Amino acid sequence: MDFAPNDVQRQIREQIARLCRDFDDNYWRTQDESAAFPEDFYRAVATSGWLGVAMPESCGGAGLGISEAAVMMRAIAESGAGMAGASSVHMNIFGLQPVVAFGTPDQQARMLPPIVRGEEKACFAVTEPETGLDTTRIKTKAVREGDHYLVSGQKIWISTAQVASRVMLLARTTPLDAVKRRTDGLSLFYTPIDRAKVEIRAIRKLGRHAVDSNMMFFDGMRVPAADRIGEEGEGFRYILHGFNPERILIAAEAVGIGFAALARAAQYAKTRVVFGRPIGMNQGIQHPLARCWMELEAANLMVMKAADLYDRGMECGAEANAAKYLAGEACFAACETAVMTHGGMGYSSEYHVERYLRESLIPRIAPISPQMILNYIGERILGLPKSY
């Protein structure tokens, strides 16, 4: 088993690192303070062709896999961009995997090239206020009327909805009490956002201010039947093709943030002199940082294992969830340790690690909580009774 990145992955990491040099920590601090979407960074990624890293070549993409996308997203986060930089582009990378897997040739030709070229931005609308992770109980409904559907309902924690032109939307087309299995009766759509029929409210939050999070209220938004992905009622099965890549890529981003924080902490520990010696000489500083390095490296191995399984068309639910859990915890530990290594200056925005710490909570919480991942592993892998 070869754990070393291949030539393509090494080239991706080098090229992304080169692109990100024009967007340093000070740039991301400014974006965070102004809460402005990083349009120039997004445009640079699009112009360089990276939005299509995991899209088919027939649609203008690079035809590579989630493994290569994971390398890319880690490199973006590790550059200092953190979740702000990663979140500005990652929906366009993982979110349309259901179109890649289940869309018709016409849909792929119509929907994917504008995303690859950066002409359109997408958001991913699944979660609802009253259902959380209990996706089969979502209440947003899509009612068929001739050649279109009318969508009504609420969604929450929808990233980039303020700037997106299209939405990947999961809605119930058959009432829950009329289906045999709870996973039946859900349909998936990828369609333009009609802002005359959708109210979008920004959510004030702790970090990642440069990329908006929102509530969306649909009031009879018209969706063409031609924008439904796959068969009606099979949307839950299709959306899983977005869930696993999402977990893998967010895990890769978490690893990147953790290593960014670790690098800053190590540099500070080498140059900060107290009592006549660098604080990095003290084992009380060295050992926590060393432990963080090991935890991040271990998490990255699971990230790449999950990505490799996905790219080979193999079952990867356990690995994708485990990668997200391990990376989220390792990232948070590294960022917390980086702040503590800086002492009082870690609380200052001047050294950036406080921003990393705020953003490290995102991959720890979303898109699935660490407790739900533990439930999943306990039930699906260890065969324990379902606890919820």
Backbone hydrogen bonds, N-H to C=O, Kabsch-Sander energy under -0.5 kcal/mol:
donor,donor_aa,acceptor,acceptor_aa,energy
3,F,1,M,-0.6
10,R,6,N,-2.4
11,Q,7,D,-2.3
12,I,8,V,-2.4
13,R,9,Q,-2.3
14,E,10,R,-2.3
15,Q,11,Q,-2.7
16,I,12,I,-2.7
17,A,13,R,-2.2
18,R,14,E,-1.9
19,L,15,Q,-2.3
20,C,16,I,-2.6
21,R,17,A,-0.7
21,R,18,R,-0.7
22,D,19,L,-1.2
23,F,20,C,-2.0
28,W,24,D,-1.8
29,R,25,D,-2.3
30,T,26,N,-2.2
31,Q,27,Y,-2.2
32,D,28,W,-2.2
33,E,29,R,-2.5
34,S,30,T,-2.2
35,A,31,Q,-1.2
36,A,31,Q,-1.2
39,E,37,F,-2.5
42,Y,38,P,-2.7
43,R,39,E,-2.8
44,A,40,D,-1.9
45,V,41,F,-2.3
46,A,42,Y,-2.4
47,T,43,R,-3.0
48,S,44,A,-1.7
49,G,46,A,-1.7
50,W,45,V,-2.0
51,L,45,V,-0.6
52,G,49,G,-0.9
53,V,50,W,-1.7
55,M,52,G,-1.5
59,C,56,P,-1.4
60,G,57,E,-1.9
61,G,56,P,-2.4
62,A,52,G,-3.1
63,G,52,G,-0.7
63,G,55,M,-2.6
64,L,53,V,-1.6
69,A,65,G,-1.9
70,A,66,I,-2.6
71,V,67,S,-1.8
72,M,68,E,-2.2
73,M,69,A,-2.8
74,R,70,A,-2.4
75,A,71,V,-2.0
76,I,72,M,-2.1
77,A,73,M,-2.3
78,E,74,R,-2.8
79,S,75,A,-1.1
79,S,76,I,-0.6
80,G,77,A,-1.4
81,A,76,I,-1.1
82,G,77,A,-1.4
84,A,81,A,-0.7
85,G,81,A,-2.0
86,A,82,G,-2.1
87,S,83,M,-3.0
88,S,84,A,-1.1
89,V,86,A,-1.5
90,H,86,A,-2.5
92,N,89,V,-0.6
93,I,89,V,-0.6
93,I,90,H,-0.8
94,F,90,H,-2.6
95,G,90,H,-0.5
95,G,91,M,-1.8
97,Q,94,F,-1.9
99,V,96,L,-0.7
100,V,96,L,-2.0
101,A,97,Q,-2.6
102,F,98,P,-2.9
103,G,99,V,-1.6
108,Q,104,T,-2.8
109,A,105,P,-2.3
110,R,106,D,-1.8
111,M,107,Q,-3.3
112,L,108,Q,-1.9
115,I,111,M,-0.6
115,I,112,L,-0.8
116,V,112,L,-2.3
117,R,113,P,-2.5
118,G,115,I,-0.8
119,E,114,P,-1.9
120,E,114,P,-1.5
123,C,166,R,-1.5
125,A,123,C,-0.6
125,A,168,M,-3.1
126,V,124,F,-0.8
131,T,128,E,-0.6
132,G,128,E,-2.1
134,D,131,T,-2.6
135,T,133,L,-2.1
137,R,134,D,-2.0
138,I,135,T,-1.7
141,K,152,S,-2.5
142,A,172,R,-2.1
143,V,150,L,-2.4
144,R,142,A,-0.5
145,E,148,H,-3.4
148,H,145,E,-1.1
149,Y,223,V,-2.9
150,L,143,V,-2.1
151,V,149,Y,-0.5
151,V,221,M,-2.6
152,S,141,K,-2.2
153,G,218,F,-2.1
155,K,216,M,-2.4
156,I,127,T,-2.2
157,W,214,N,-0.8
158,I,214,N,-2.2
159,S,157,W,-0.8
160,T,212,D,-2.0
161,A,158,I,-0.9
163,V,160,T,-0.9
164,A,160,T,-1.8
165,S,121,K,-2.3
166,R,121,K,-1.8
167,V,191,T,-2.6
168,M,123,C,-3.0
169,L,167,V,-0.7
169,L,189,F,-3.1
170,L,125,A,-1.9
171,A,169,L,-0.5
171,A,187,S,-2.4
172,R,140,T,-3.3
173,T,171,A,-0.6
173,T,185,G,-2.6
174,T,185,G,-1.8
178,A,175,P,-2.0
179,V,176,L,-1.2
184,D,181,R,-1.9
185,G,233,G,-0.9
186,L,183,T,-0.5
186,L,233,G,-0.9
187,S,171,A,-3.3
188,L,229,I,-0.5
189,F,169,L,-2.6
190,Y,227,D,-2.4
191,T,167,V,-2.0
193,I,165,S,-2.3
194,D,192,P,-0.7
195,R,193,I,-1.0
197,K,194,D,-2.2
198,V,194,D,-0.5
199,E,217,F,-2.2
200,I,198,V,-0.5
201,R,199,E,-0.5
201,R,215,M,-2.5
202,A,200,I,-0.5
203,I,213,S,-3.1
204,R,202,A,-0.5
211,V,208,R,-1.2
212,D,210,A,-0.5
214,N,158,I,-0.6
215,M,201,R,-2.6
216,M,155,K,-2.6
217,F,199,E,-2.6
218,F,153,G,-3.1
218,F,216,M,-0.6
219,D,197,K,-2.7
220,G,151,V,-0.9
221,M,151,V,-2.1
223,V,149,Y,-2.8
225,A,147,D,-2.5
227,D,224,P,-2.1
228,R,225,A,-1.8
229,I,188,L,-2.8
230,G,228,R,-0.6
234,E,231,E,-1.6
235,G,186,L,-3.8
238,Y,234,E,-1.5
239,I,235,G,-2.8
240,L,236,F,-1.0
241,H,238,Y,-1.7
242,G,239,I,-2.1
243,F,239,I,-1.8
244,N,240,L,-1.9
246,E,242,G,-2.0
247,R,243,F,-2.4
248,I,244,N,-2.3
249,L,245,P,-2.9
250,I,246,E,-2.5
251,A,247,R,-2.0
252,A,248,I,-2.2
253,E,249,L,-2.3
254,A,250,I,-2.3
255,V,251,A,-2.3
256,G,252,A,-2.0
257,I,253,E,-2.6
258,G,254,A,-2.6
259,F,255,V,-2.3
260,A,256,G,-2.1
261,A,257,I,-2.6
262,L,258,G,-2.4
263,A,259,F,-2.4
264,R,260,A,-1.9
265,A,261,A,-2.5
266,A,262,L,-2.7
267,Q,263,A,-2.2
268,Y,264,R,-2.3
269,A,265,A,-2.6
270,K,266,A,-1.5
271,T,267,Q,-1.2
272,R,268,Y,-2.6
273,V,271,T,-0.7
274,V,272,R,-0.5
274,V,277,R,-2.5
277,R,274,V,-1.1
279,I,272,R,-2.6
280,G,269,A,-2.5
281,M,278,P,-2.0
282,N,279,I,-1.6
285,I,282,N,-1.8
286,Q,282,N,-2.5
287,H,283,Q,-2.4
289,L,285,I,-1.3
290,A,286,Q,-2.7
291,R,287,H,-2.5
292,C,288,P,-2.0
293,W,289,L,-2.1
294,M,290,A,-2.0
295,E,291,R,-2.3
296,L,292,C,-2.5
297,E,293,W,-2.4
298,A,294,M,-2.3
299,A,295,E,-2.2
300,N,296,L,-2.3
301,L,297,E,-1.6
302,M,298,A,-1.5
303,V,299,A,-2.2
304,M,300,N,-2.5
305,K,301,L,-2.0
306,A,302,M,-2.6
307,A,303,V,-2.4
308,D,304,M,-2.2
309,L,305,K,-2.3
310,Y,306,A,-2.4
311,D,307,A,-2.5
312,R,308,D,-1.5
313,G,310,Y,-1.8
314,M,309,L,-2.6
320,A,316,C,-3.2
321,N,317,G,-2.2
322,A,318,A,-2.7
323,A,319,E,-2.7
324,K,320,A,-2.0
325,Y,321,N,-2.4
326,L,322,A,-3.0
327,A,323,A,-2.6
328,G,324,K,-2.2
329,E,325,Y,-2.4
330,A,326,L,-2.4
331,C,327,A,-2.7
332,F,328,G,-2.1
333,A,329,E,-2.3
334,A,330,A,-2.3
335,C,331,C,-2.5
336,E,332,F,-2.7
337,T,333,A,-2.4
338,A,334,A,-2.2
339,V,335,C,-2.1
340,M,336,E,-2.3
341,T,337,T,-2.3
342,H,338,A,-1.6
343,G,339,V,-0.6
343,G,340,M,-0.7
345,M,342,H,-1.3
346,G,343,G,-1.3
347,Y,344,G,-1.5
348,S,345,M,-1.3
351,Y,348,S,-1.0
352,H,349,S,-1.0
354,E,348,S,-0.5
355,R,352,H,-0.7
356,Y,352,H,-1.8
357,L,353,V,-2.4
358,R,354,E,-2.1
359,E,355,R,-2.4
360,S,356,Y,-1.9
361,L,357,L,-0.6
361,L,358,R,-0.8
362,I,359,E,-1.4
364,R,360,S,-0.7
365,I,361,L,-2.0
366,A,362,I,-3.3
373,I,369,S,-1.7
374,L,370,P,-2.1
375,N,371,Q,-2.1
376,Y,372,M,-2.3
377,I,373,I,-2.6
378,G,374,L,-2.6
379,E,375,N,-2.6
380,R,376,Y,-3.1
381,I,376,Y,-0.6
381,I,377,I,-1.6
382,L,377,I,-2.0
383,G,379,E,-0.7
384,L,378,G,-2.6
